[in-house]
Amino acid sequence: MPTIDLERQLRTSPNRVWVEDESGREIAYISFPEAGNGLVNIEHTVVDPSYEGQGIAARMMRETVETIRKDGKYTLVTCSYAQDWFCKHMEYMFLLVDPDQAEALRGI
């Protein structure tokens, strides 16, 4: 199983966190596109099967929620991995919104 130096190979951009291998090939990502005024949706967490079991998804989630927090945003979570992660990391629950709150943030 190939290993990754997460601190060196973790990348961020607005609405996306990803990990590249030594050659620069993307091997994992989380996408959290804008979903309204001050609202994002964590919708996908993907890790190449050959890199599973190394804590890559968990490290990307921590980076994702810290980015959302620093940007002063809130999040919906439609990704099943992210839903499970939030259940284990109650300290970040304040970032979550329910569907009614999401509608208000979308300006509907």
Secondary structure, DSSP 4 states (H G I P E B T S, - for coil): -----HHHHEEEETTEEEEE-TTS-EEEEEE--EEETTEEEE-EEEE-GGGTTSSHHHHHHHHHHHHHHHTT-EEEE--HHHHHHHHH-GGGGGGB--HHHHHHHHT-
